[in-house]
Structure formats: structure tokens, C-alpha cells
Amino acid sequence: MRISRSRLVPALAATAIAVLGLAPTAAAQTAPSANAPAAANGTSAQPIIGGGYASNAPWAARLFSNGRQTCSATIIAPTWILTAKHCVSGGGLSFRIGSLDQTTGGTTANGVSVHNHASSDLSLVRLDRSVSATYSRLGSPGSVSVGQTVQVYGWGATSQCGSEINCQSRLLKVADVVVTGGCSDAYGGRAICARRGNGITAGGDSGGPMMAGGVQVGVASTSDRQTTTAYTNVTAYRSWIQSVAGV
């Protein structure tokens, strides 16, 4: 069964999903908004992403805004990064590409221009240099289906720690999630919804990839931090990506 666009699953009706980026403003230093589930009264924080540490993701990129860890991303061509639109508004973009450790290794590059999709949570950032890497291969319609177990990657929060900037993962993590159907992203764009498998996305995972059978089919947009996450459907916007980045 192919992914079709539909409304968010009923389980989200009572709890709005919140974007996953760490805003490059004071908002990132405060407790999560009411849209993001908080830890129970006085109890220890529970793991959000779960999953495990990635062992191979040469296309992964950590996004920094004005030097501050903010989001996740992928490199899709020598001078092009794919990430979420809500991740780039703070400006001063830089990336560490091809390293599992966000603090060292890989290649660093700066963003020189940003191209946002008009009606979805997608952004393409052009780099100031050509980076030799293993680029993320993008899926096409039919690359992912309902009920399929797919992998999501990110350096985001690993627990409900109040201010998610304080519990980002130094090393890239990966988790399995199960596709439940089509839905909408943070801007009303076409998205793929998935339920928690052995983990779920959280703040800082935004812009990171959903991979199905070795190709990228989604870009992290929103999550309820507990059971459900929404990824902008890359396969639905292939023509736009190609028109900007040429891939």
C-alpha cells in the first residue's frame, strides 16, 4: 500500500505535535512548550529516542546555527544540504558532515544561501565549498509503504530533560519506527507519519532523515516525543529538490 495524504492519526487529536528543532533563541533554553509532553511529576525523565547508536551514516550532517547545535540534516550533493525549514530561520548556518560524532571529524562547511519550500517543512542549503562525501540517495514515489519499518537518524534529545538543548546526543543515533500513513508536516505539507518502534524522535532530530531500503524518504518535522512522529515526504517534493539542487 502506497503512502497517501491523510489527517494525523486520532491519537494526536488531544496532544498537538511539536516541531523538533532547537530554536536558536532563548526558547531553546526554556522548558518544552505545552505541545511537547513533559516528564511526570517529579519522576525521572524517560528516554525519547531510544534506539541505538548509528554505526554507518556517511551522509549525515549536524546543523549548527551561530555555533549552536540545532538540528540534523543530510548532504545530498557536493554543495547541497537537505534539512527542515524550521531549522534554518536563525541564520549563521554551519555543518559537520560525515562524522558520527557531532564534535569532531568529518568535514565542516558553512551555508551561503537558503532555499525554503513555500508550503512544506523542507529547506535546501547551499554550501560555501564542494564536499566530497557519500551523498544521501533520495527516494521516489512508491519507495515507502504503510506498515514498513524504517530508520530515523539524529543527534537530538535522548530524554525528556526539560530543556532539550541539555540532553543532545554527542553521537548520531538511529531508531526503527513503523509507517502508519500520510499526514501533514509543521507547515501543512505532505508528510509520512510513523509510530514508535524501538525509539522516537525529539528536539534536535529535526531535519534528519527517514531511510527506507537505503534511500531517504523523509525529513524530520514534528513529534509528540512519545508515540508518533511526522516526516516531510521527500518523494512528494522530488521535482522541487531537483529544480534547486539538481538531484
N, C-alpha and C positions, 0 to 999 in steps of 0.2 A: 504494500500500500504506500503510495507516494504521499509526501507531506502536502497538505493543503492548508490554506489560511483559515483559522477559526478563532473564536474568542478564547481568552485564557481559561484554563480548566477551572471548574467550580470551586475547587479547594482554595483558590486565591481570592474568592469573592470577598471574604471577610478581612483579608490581610493583603494590602497592596504591596506589590513587589518593588524593591528599591534598587536604584542603579548601583553598580558595583565599583565604580571608580572612587578613588580617594581624592576629593576636591582639593586643588592646590590653594586653598584658602583656609581661614580659621575653621571652617566647617569640618575639615578633616580632623581637627584636634578635639572635637566635642564628641559626646556620646552619639550613637546612631539615632537617626530620626525615628519617629513613631512607626514609620513604614517598615523598619527593619526590626525583626524580633529581638528582644533583649533577653539576657540570661534571667533565669528565675530568681526570685527574691533571695539575695544573699548566697545563692548556691554558686559552686564553681562553674566557670564557663565550659560549655560543651564544644567539642570540635565541630567546625563547619565544613571545611573542605574534605577532611578525611583522606581517603585515597592513599597515595604514597608519593615518594619522590621519583621524578622522571629520570630515566637513565639515558635517553637519547631524544633530543629535540633541537636539532641544529638551526631550525628556522625560527626559534623563539626569540623574542625581544622584550626586554624590560623597558618601560616608558617612564621617563623622569620629566617632571615639569619644574623648571627653575631649580634643578638639582634635587628635587624631592621625589621619592618613589611614589608613583601614582597609579599606573595601570600596567597591563600586559599587552602584547602585540605579536605580530608575525612579520617577517620580511618576505615579500612575495616577488621581488625583482631587485636588481642591483641597487637601485636608488629609491625603492618604494617600500613603505611600511603600511600594513593594514591594521587598523585598530578601531575603537569605538569613538563616535563623535563626542560623547560627553566627557571623554578623557583629554581632549586637546584644547579646551577653552582657556586654560591657564597660561598658555604660551610657554616660551622658553623650553621647547621640547628637545630632549636628547634620548638616546637609546643605547643599551648594551645588547649586542646581537650575538647569538650563537653560543652563549655560555649558560650553563645550568645555574651558576652562582651569580646572583644579581650584583655582587660587589666586586667581581674580578673576572678576568679572562674575556674571551670573545673579542669583538670589535665594537668600538664606540663611534657614534656618528650623531650629528645634530640635524634637526628638522629645519628646512628652509622655507617650505610652503605647505599649507594645509588645504586639502580639498574635501569638503564635507558633502555627503549626500543630502539632498534637500529634504527628504521625508523619512529617512531611516537613521539608525544609530551606527552609521559607518563613516569612517574617515580614512583618507589616504594621505600620508605624509611623505613628501619628497625629501630625500637626504642630501646633505652637503657633499657627499662623496659616494663613489661606487663601492659597494661592499660585496666581496666575494663570499658566497655562503651557499648552503643548501636551502633553496627557496621553498616556501610552502606552496604545494600544488593545490589549486582551487577546484572544488567540485562543480558539477553541472547538475541541472535538474534530474532527479532520479538517483542521485548519489547517496541519499539517506532516506530511511523509511520508518514509519511508526513501529514501535516495538524494538527497534535496533539499539543495541548497546554501543555507545560511542564514548570517546575520550575527550575530556576537557582539561586544559592546562592553564596554570597561572601561578604568580608569586603572591597571591592575596592572603587575606587574614586566615589564620588557621584555627581561630576560636572566637567566640563572642566575648571579646575582651573590653567592651565599652567603646574605646576609641580604636578603630581598626588599624590605624596607622601604627599602633604599638605592637601589633602581632602579625606583621607581614612575614612571609616565609623568605629566608635568605636563599634557599634552593628551590628551583622550579618543582611544583607538584603536579600530579596528574590524578584524575579520578574518573571512574566509569559513571555515566548517567544513562538513563533509558528514555529514548524519544517518545513523547506522548502525542504530539500533533503540532499543527500550526497555531501560531498566536501572534501577538504584536510585541514589538520592542519598546524601548523607552520613548520613542518618537512616533509610535503608531505604525512603524514599518513592519514588513513581513519578517516573521521570526519562527524559530523552531523551539518549542517548549520541551523540556525533559524533566524527569523526576530523579530524585536522588538514587544513586546506585550504592557505591561504597564511599561516596563523598558528595559535596555540593559546593558551588562557588560562593565567594564572599567578596568584601571590599578589597580592591586591588587586583582582582581577577578580570575586571572589565577589559575588553579589547582583545583578550586572549582567545585562542582558537577552540572550536569544537571539531574534532577529527573523526571521520568515518571512513574506514578502509584505507587509511593513509592519505586522504585528501581533506582539505579544510572546507567544512560546510557551514560554519557559523562563527560569529564574533560575539563574545560575551557582552550582554547588555544589562539584564536585571536578574535579581534573585530574591527569594524570601529568606535566604540563609538557612533554611531548614529542609524543605522538600522539593522545591521547584525552581528552575532557572530558565531564562529565555535568552536565546542567541539569535542575533540578526541573521537571517537566512542568506548566506553568501551566494548560494546558487540562484537566488531570485534577482540578484543585482550584478550578475557577471558582465552584462553589456556595459554598465556604468563603470565598473572597475577597469574593464578593457579600454574604454574610451579615455580614461585618465592615466592609467599606469601601463597600458599596452600589453597586459597579460590576462 
